[in-house]
Every structure is written in structure tokens, then in C-alpha cells.
Amino acid sequence: SPISYLNQPIDTGLLISQIKFLLIYKKYVYTLSHYIMI
């Protein structure tokens, strides 16, 4: 459940990998939308 997940200690490795994924995803979406606009 979300509550038990919040009570867990923060896994910095997981957090960093999620941030990396978000940055790559945003870059991919931005590039894709840039190509579509051309």
C-alpha cells in the first residue's frame, strides 16, 4: 500500500534511477515533439 511505501527508508539508488529515467523520458519526448513540429 502507498502508506507502507512511504514509511520505508528512501532508497537513494532507486530515486536516482527514477530521476535519470524522467530526464531521459523528457528529453525523448521533447526531441520527438520537435521532430513532429518540423
PDBQT receptor file of N, H, CA, C and O in Angstrom, charges set to zero:
ATOM      1  N   SER A   1       0.840  -1.201   0.000  1.00  0.00    +0.000 N 
ATOM      2  CA  SER A   1       0.000   0.000   0.000  1.00  0.00    +0.000 C 
ATOM      3  C   SER A   1       0.870   1.244   0.000  1.00  0.00    +0.000 C 
ATOM      4  O   SER A   1       2.025   1.178   0.422  1.00  0.00    +0.000 OA
ATOM      5  N   PRO A   2       0.352   2.378  -0.460  1.00  0.00    +0.000 N 
ATOM      6  CA  PRO A   2       1.154   3.610  -0.513  1.00  0.00    +0.000 C 
ATOM      7  C   PRO A   2       1.679   4.027   0.854  1.00  0.00    +0.000 C 
ATOM      8  O   PRO A   2       2.781   4.564   0.959  1.00  0.00    +0.000 OA
ATOM      9  N   ILE A   3       0.881   3.779   1.918  1.00  0.00    +0.000 N 
ATOM     10  H   ILE A   3      -0.015   3.342   1.832  1.00  0.00    +0.000 HD
ATOM     11  CA  ILE A   3       1.302   4.210   3.254  1.00  0.00    +0.000 C 
ATOM     12  C   ILE A   3       2.544   3.439   3.702  1.00  0.00    +0.000 C 
ATOM     13  O   ILE A   3       3.489   4.035   4.219  1.00  0.00    +0.000 OA
ATOM     14  N   SER A   4       2.548   2.129   3.509  1.00  0.00    +0.000 N 
ATOM     15  H   SER A   4       1.780   1.645   3.090  1.00  0.00    +0.000 HD
ATOM     16  CA  SER A   4       3.711   1.337   3.899  1.00  0.00    +0.000 C 
ATOM     17  C   SER A   4       4.918   1.711   3.031  1.00  0.00    +0.000 C 
ATOM     18  O   SER A   4       6.060   1.659   3.487  1.00  0.00    +0.000 OA
ATOM     19  N   TYR A   5       4.649   2.088   1.779  1.00  0.00    +0.000 N 
ATOM     20  H   TYR A   5       3.721   2.131   1.410  1.00  0.00    +0.000 HD
ATOM     21  CA  TYR A   5       5.746   2.506   0.897  1.00  0.00    +0.000 C 
ATOM     22  C   TYR A   5       6.373   3.800   1.414  1.00  0.00    +0.000 C 
ATOM     23  O   TYR A   5       7.594   3.957   1.394  1.00  0.00    +0.000 OA
ATOM     24  N   LEU A   6       5.537   4.717   1.872  1.00  0.00    +0.000 N 
ATOM     25  H   LEU A   6       4.545   4.589   1.887  1.00  0.00    +0.000 HD
ATOM     26  CA  LEU A   6       6.042   5.992   2.382  1.00  0.00    +0.000 C 
ATOM     27  C   LEU A   6       6.835   5.798   3.669  1.00  0.00    +0.000 C 
ATOM     28  O   LEU A   6       7.752   6.568   3.954  1.00  0.00    +0.000 OA
ATOM     29  N   ASN A   7       6.486   4.768   4.455  1.00  0.00    +0.000 N 
ATOM     30  H   ASN A   7       5.741   4.142   4.223  1.00  0.00    +0.000 HD
ATOM     31  CA  ASN A   7       7.167   4.547   5.727  1.00  0.00    +0.000 C 
ATOM     32  C   ASN A   7       8.532   3.901   5.544  1.00  0.00    +0.000 C 
ATOM     33  O   ASN A   7       9.340   3.879   6.472  1.00  0.00    +0.000 OA
ATOM     34  N   GLN A   8       8.794   3.375   4.351  1.00  0.00    +0.000 N 
ATOM     35  H   GLN A   8       8.138   3.393   3.596  1.00  0.00    +0.000 HD
ATOM     36  CA  GLN A   8      10.091   2.749   4.109  1.00  0.00    +0.000 C 
ATOM     37  C   GLN A   8      11.171   3.824   3.999  1.00  0.00    +0.000 C 
ATOM     38  O   GLN A   8      10.888   4.941   3.566  1.00  0.00    +0.000 OA
ATOM     39  N   PRO A   9      12.402   3.499   4.387  1.00  0.00    +0.000 N 
ATOM     40  CA  PRO A   9      13.513   4.436   4.182  1.00  0.00    +0.000 C 
ATOM     41  C   PRO A   9      13.729   4.683   2.691  1.00  0.00    +0.000 C 
ATOM     42  O   PRO A   9      13.519   3.792   1.867  1.00  0.00    +0.000 OA
ATOM     43  N   ILE A  10      14.143   5.880   2.359  1.00  0.00    +0.000 N 
ATOM     44  H   ILE A  10      14.314   6.604   3.028  1.00  0.00    +0.000 HD
ATOM     45  CA  ILE A  10      14.298   6.255   0.955  1.00  0.00    +0.000 C 
ATOM     46  C   ILE A  10      15.494   5.505   0.356  1.00  0.00    +0.000 C 
ATOM     47  O   ILE A  10      16.603   5.555   0.888  1.00  0.00    +0.000 OA
ATOM     48  N   ASP A  11      15.248   4.817  -0.747  1.00  0.00    +0.000 N 
ATOM     49  H   ASP A  11      14.347   4.776  -1.179  1.00  0.00    +0.000 HD
ATOM     50  CA  ASP A  11      16.312   4.118  -1.476  1.00  0.00    +0.000 C 
ATOM     51  C   ASP A  11      16.894   5.107  -2.479  1.00  0.00    +0.000 C 
ATOM     52  O   ASP A  11      16.297   5.373  -3.522  1.00  0.00    +0.000 OA
ATOM     53  N   THR A  12      18.079   5.653  -2.149  1.00  0.00    +0.000 N 
ATOM     54  H   THR A  12      18.564   5.436  -1.301  1.00  0.00    +0.000 HD
ATOM     55  CA  THR A  12      18.655   6.692  -2.997  1.00  0.00    +0.000 C 
ATOM     56  C   THR A  12      18.985   6.159  -4.384  1.00  0.00    +0.000 C 
ATOM     57  O   THR A  12      18.867   6.887  -5.370  1.00  0.00    +0.000 OA
ATOM     58  N   GLY A  13      19.396   4.903  -4.472  1.00  0.00    +0.000 N 
ATOM     59  H   GLY A  13      19.491   4.312  -3.671  1.00  0.00    +0.000 HD
ATOM     60  CA  GLY A  13      19.710   4.324  -5.782  1.00  0.00    +0.000 C 
ATOM     61  C   GLY A  13      18.475   4.286  -6.663  1.00  0.00    +0.000 C 
ATOM     62  O   GLY A  13      18.530   4.609  -7.849  1.00  0.00    +0.000 OA
ATOM     63  N   LEU A  14      17.349   3.884  -6.062  1.00  0.00    +0.000 N 
ATOM     64  H   LEU A  14      17.303   3.622  -5.098  1.00  0.00    +0.000 HD
ATOM     65  CA  LEU A  14      16.092   3.842  -6.815  1.00  0.00    +0.000 C 
ATOM     66  C   LEU A  14      15.666   5.246  -7.195  1.00  0.00    +0.000 C 
ATOM     67  O   LEU A  14      15.196   5.480  -8.309  1.00  0.00    +0.000 OA
ATOM     68  N   LEU A  15      15.831   6.177  -6.272  1.00  0.00    +0.000 N 
ATOM     69  H   LEU A  15      16.214   5.987  -5.368  1.00  0.00    +0.000 HD
ATOM     70  CA  LEU A  15      15.454   7.562  -6.525  1.00  0.00    +0.000 C 
ATOM     71  C   LEU A  15      16.264   8.135  -7.688  1.00  0.00    +0.000 C 
ATOM     72  O   LEU A  15      15.713   8.782  -8.579  1.00  0.00    +0.000 OA
ATOM     73  N   ILE A  16      17.581   7.891  -7.672  1.00  0.00    +0.000 N 
ATOM     74  H   ILE A  16      18.028   7.365  -6.948  1.00  0.00    +0.000 HD
ATOM     75  CA  ILE A  16      18.451   8.397  -8.732  1.00  0.00    +0.000 C 
ATOM     76  C   ILE A  16      18.072   7.782 -10.071  1.00  0.00    +0.000 C 
ATOM     77  O   ILE A  16      18.047   8.477 -11.087  1.00  0.00    +0.000 OA
ATOM     78  N   SER A  17      17.774   6.482 -10.084  1.00  0.00    +0.000 N 
ATOM     79  H   SER A  17      17.794   5.917  -9.259  1.00  0.00    +0.000 HD
ATOM     80  CA  SER A  17      17.420   5.830 -11.342  1.00  0.00    +0.000 C 
ATOM     81  C   SER A  17      16.096   6.363 -11.867  1.00  0.00    +0.000 C 
ATOM     82  O   SER A  17      15.910   6.488 -13.078  1.00  0.00    +0.000 OA
ATOM     83  N   GLN A  18      15.168   6.680 -10.954  1.00  0.00    +0.000 N 
ATOM     84  H   GLN A  18      15.319   6.578  -9.970  1.00  0.00    +0.000 HD
ATOM     85  CA  GLN A  18      13.888   7.253 -11.383  1.00  0.00    +0.000 C 
ATOM     86  C   GLN A  18      14.087   8.650 -11.967  1.00  0.00    +0.000 C 
ATOM     87  O   GLN A  18      13.457   9.004 -12.964  1.00  0.00    +0.000 OA
ATOM     88  N   ILE A  19      14.957   9.438 -11.352  1.00  0.00    +0.000 N 
ATOM     89  H   ILE A  19      15.469   9.151 -10.542  1.00  0.00    +0.000 HD
ATOM     90  CA  ILE A  19      15.230  10.785 -11.849  1.00  0.00    +0.000 C 
ATOM     91  C   ILE A  19      15.904  10.708 -13.220  1.00  0.00    +0.000 C 
ATOM     92  O   ILE A  19      15.568  11.466 -14.129  1.00  0.00    +0.000 OA
ATOM     93  N   LYS A  20      16.861   9.779 -13.358  1.00  0.00    +0.000 N 
ATOM     94  H   LYS A  20      17.134   9.163 -12.619  1.00  0.00    +0.000 HD
ATOM     95  CA  LYS A  20      17.520   9.599 -14.655  1.00  0.00    +0.000 C 
ATOM     96  C   LYS A  20      16.508   9.218 -15.715  1.00  0.00    +0.000 C 
ATOM     97  O   LYS A  20      16.539   9.737 -16.832  1.00  0.00    +0.000 OA
ATOM     98  N   PHE A  21      15.594   8.294 -15.357  1.00  0.00    +0.000 N 
ATOM     99  H   PHE A  21      15.569   7.873 -14.450  1.00  0.00    +0.000 HD
ATOM    100  CA  PHE A  21      14.570   7.858 -16.311  1.00  0.00    +0.000 C 
ATOM    101  C   PHE A  21      13.691   9.039 -16.724  1.00  0.00    +0.000 C 
ATOM    102  O   PHE A  21      13.368   9.199 -17.901  1.00  0.00    +0.000 OA
ATOM    103  N   LEU A  22      13.305   9.869 -15.741  1.00  0.00    +0.000 N 
ATOM    104  H   LEU A  22      13.567   9.739 -14.785  1.00  0.00    +0.000 HD
ATOM    105  CA  LEU A  22      12.456  11.021 -16.051  1.00  0.00    +0.000 C 
ATOM    106  C   LEU A  22      13.173  12.006 -16.969  1.00  0.00    +0.000 C 
ATOM    107  O   LEU A  22      12.570  12.551 -17.893  1.00  0.00    +0.000 OA
ATOM    108  N   LEU A  23      14.468  12.232 -16.710  1.00  0.00    +0.000 N 
ATOM    109  H   LEU A  23      14.958  11.789 -15.959  1.00  0.00    +0.000 HD
ATOM    110  CA  LEU A  23      15.218  13.164 -17.545  1.00  0.00    +0.000 C 
ATOM    111  C   LEU A  23      15.331  12.638 -18.965  1.00  0.00    +0.000 C 
ATOM    112  O   LEU A  23      15.157  13.391 -19.924  1.00  0.00    +0.000 OA
ATOM    113  N   ILE A  24      15.626  11.331 -19.109  1.00  0.00    +0.000 N 
ATOM    114  H   ILE A  24      15.768  10.720 -18.330  1.00  0.00    +0.000 HD
ATOM    115  CA  ILE A  24      15.737  10.736 -20.438  1.00  0.00    +0.000 C 
ATOM    116  C   ILE A  24      14.388  10.766 -21.138  1.00  0.00    +0.000 C 
ATOM    117  O   ILE A  24      14.304  11.040 -22.335  1.00  0.00    +0.000 OA
ATOM    118  N   TYR A  25      13.323  10.478 -20.376  1.00  0.00    +0.000 N 
ATOM    119  H   TYR A  25      13.390  10.255 -19.404  1.00  0.00    +0.000 HD
ATOM    120  CA  TYR A  25      11.976  10.468 -20.946  1.00  0.00    +0.000 C 
ATOM    121  C   TYR A  25      11.590  11.859 -21.441  1.00  0.00    +0.000 C 
ATOM    122  O   TYR A  25      11.044  12.004 -22.535  1.00  0.00    +0.000 OA
ATOM    123  N   LYS A  26      11.878  12.892 -20.626  1.00  0.00    +0.000 N 
ATOM    124  H   LYS A  26      12.322  12.775 -19.737  1.00  0.00    +0.000 HD
ATOM    125  CA  LYS A  26      11.564  14.267 -21.019  1.00  0.00    +0.000 C 
ATOM    126  C   LYS A  26      12.362  14.656 -22.258  1.00  0.00    +0.000 C 
ATOM    127  O   LYS A  26      11.833  15.299 -23.165  1.00  0.00    +0.000 OA
ATOM    128  N   LYS A  27      13.636  14.267 -22.296  1.00  0.00    +0.000 N 
ATOM    129  H   LYS A  27      14.066  13.745 -21.559  1.00  0.00    +0.000 HD
ATOM    130  CA  LYS A  27      14.471  14.584 -23.446  1.00  0.00    +0.000 C 
ATOM    131  C   LYS A  27      13.945  13.897 -24.703  1.00  0.00    +0.000 C 
ATOM    132  O   LYS A  27      13.936  14.478 -25.789  1.00  0.00    +0.000 OA
ATOM    133  N   TYR A  28      13.501  12.633 -24.534  1.00  0.00    +0.000 N 
ATOM    134  H   TYR A  28      13.508  12.161 -23.652  1.00  0.00    +0.000 HD
ATOM    135  CA  TYR A  28      12.967  11.880 -25.661  1.00  0.00    +0.000 C 
ATOM    136  C   TYR A  28      11.682  12.511 -26.180  1.00  0.00    +0.000 C 
ATOM    137  O   TYR A  28      11.504  12.675 -27.387  1.00  0.00    +0.000 OA
ATOM    138  N   VAL A  29      10.785  12.864 -25.258  1.00  0.00    +0.000 N 
ATOM    139  H   VAL A  29      10.929  12.731 -24.277  1.00  0.00    +0.000 HD
ATOM    140  CA  VAL A  29       9.507  13.476 -25.647  1.00  0.00    +0.000 C 
ATOM    141  C   VAL A  29       9.752  14.833 -26.303  1.00  0.00    +0.000 C 
ATOM    142  O   VAL A  29       9.093  15.175 -27.285  1.00  0.00    +0.000 OA
ATOM    143  N   TYR A  30      10.691  15.602 -25.770  1.00  0.00    +0.000 N 
ATOM    144  H   TYR A  30      11.227  15.324 -24.972  1.00  0.00    +0.000 HD
ATOM    145  CA  TYR A  30      10.994  16.912 -26.335  1.00  0.00    +0.000 C 
ATOM    146  C   TYR A  30      11.539  16.764 -27.749  1.00  0.00    +0.000 C 
ATOM    147  O   TYR A  30      11.150  17.503 -28.653  1.00  0.00    +0.000 OA
ATOM    148  N   THR A  31      12.449  15.798 -27.936  1.00  0.00    +0.000 N 
ATOM    149  H   THR A  31      12.765  15.198 -27.202  1.00  0.00    +0.000 HD
ATOM    150  CA  THR A  31      13.028  15.569 -29.260  1.00  0.00    +0.000 C 
ATOM    151  C   THR A  31      11.957  15.106 -30.230  1.00  0.00    +0.000 C 
ATOM    152  O   THR A  31      11.916  15.542 -31.381  1.00  0.00    +0.000 OA
ATOM    153  N   LEU A  32      11.084  14.213 -29.756  1.00  0.00    +0.000 N 
ATOM    154  H   LEU A  32      11.118  13.858 -28.821  1.00  0.00    +0.000 HD
ATOM    155  CA  LEU A  32      10.021  13.682 -30.601  1.00  0.00    +0.000 C 
ATOM    156  C   LEU A  32       9.078  14.802 -31.032  1.00  0.00    +0.000 C 
ATOM    157  O   LEU A  32       8.727  14.901 -32.207  1.00  0.00    +0.000 OA
ATOM    158  N   SER A  33       8.671  15.637 -30.091  1.00  0.00    +0.000 N 
ATOM    159  H   SER A  33       8.956  15.556 -29.136  1.00  0.00    +0.000 HD
ATOM    160  CA  SER A  33       7.742  16.727 -30.410  1.00  0.00    +0.000 C 
ATOM    161  C   SER A  33       8.427  17.742 -31.333  1.00  0.00    +0.000 C 
ATOM    162  O   SER A  33       7.772  18.368 -32.167  1.00  0.00    +0.000 OA
ATOM    163  N   HIS A  34       9.742  17.900 -31.180  1.00  0.00    +0.000 N 
ATOM    164  H   HIS A  34      10.274  17.391 -30.502  1.00  0.00    +0.000 HD
ATOM    165  CA  HIS A  34      10.492  18.808 -32.042  1.00  0.00    +0.000 C 
ATOM    166  C   HIS A  34      10.477  18.306 -33.478  1.00  0.00    +0.000 C 
ATOM    167  O   HIS A  34      10.311  19.085 -34.416  1.00  0.00    +0.000 OA
ATOM    168  N   TYR A  35      10.654  16.992 -33.645  1.00  0.00    +0.000 N 
ATOM    169  H   TYR A  35      10.789  16.358 -32.883  1.00  0.00    +0.000 HD
ATOM    170  CA  TYR A  35      10.643  16.418 -34.990  1.00  0.00    +0.000 C 
ATOM    171  C   TYR A  35       9.244  16.479 -35.605  1.00  0.00    +0.000 C 
ATOM    172  O   TYR A  35       9.099  16.675 -36.812  1.00  0.00    +0.000 OA
ATOM    173  N   ILE A  36       8.221  16.312 -34.771  1.00  0.00    +0.000 N 
ATOM    174  H   ILE A  36       8.339  16.153 -33.791  1.00  0.00    +0.000 HD
ATOM    175  CA  ILE A  36       6.846  16.349 -35.276  1.00  0.00    +0.000 C 
ATOM    176  C   ILE A  36       6.493  17.759 -35.751  1.00  0.00    +0.000 C 
ATOM    177  O   ILE A  36       5.751  17.920 -36.720  1.00  0.00    +0.000 OA
ATOM    178  N   MET A  37       7.021  18.777 -35.075  1.00  0.00    +0.000 N 
ATOM    179  H   MET A  37       7.624  18.646 -34.288  1.00  0.00    +0.000 HD
ATOM    180  CA  MET A  37       6.690  20.162 -35.432  1.00  0.00    +0.000 C 
ATOM    181  C   MET A  37       7.349  20.588 -36.729  1.00  0.00    +0.000 C 
ATOM    182  O   MET A  37       6.876  21.512 -37.391  1.00  0.00    +0.000 OA
ATOM    183  N   ILE A  38       8.432  19.928 -37.097  1.00  0.00    +0.000 N 
ATOM    184  H   ILE A  38       8.815  19.177 -36.559  1.00  0.00    +0.000 HD
ATOM    185  CA  ILE A  38       9.147  20.331 -38.319  1.00  0.00    +0.000 C 
ATOM    186  C   ILE A  38       8.292  20.008 -39.560  1.00  0.00    +0.000 C 
ATOM    187  O   ILE A  38       8.715  20.270 -40.686  1.00  0.00    +0.000 OA
TER     188      ILE A  38
